């Protein structure tokens, strides 16, 4: 496995050499969005790309798609961290899924691609 350089990571430096990889347990990742999904007791989000305002909108709902809080921003990281600070997620699974979904929304906003929550991005459908 090759390492990539980053702001804080340089594989050429001795302190950043990867150790123990050969002995590590290998776990095959798998996830079925239907079978493995569990509702977060805290609630759920409806995510939208607002092209007019050039922002991402994450509506927090507890039931019946009634938006109780609207978190708006330009990047996935600022929206996600606001959601965490506001304690609007209570499960790691929901947090991970939400992070991935917000990142898709950010890509769709920046690349002018249609965004539909829970669907893969289709780069052939640029707006």
Protein Blocks (a to p, Z undefined) as FASTA:
>chain_A
ZZdddfklcfkbmklpcehklmpccddddddfklmpccdfkbccdddddfklopaddddd
fbghiafbdcddfbfklmmmmmmmnopafbfklmmmmmmmmmmmmmmmmnopacdehiac
dfklcZZ
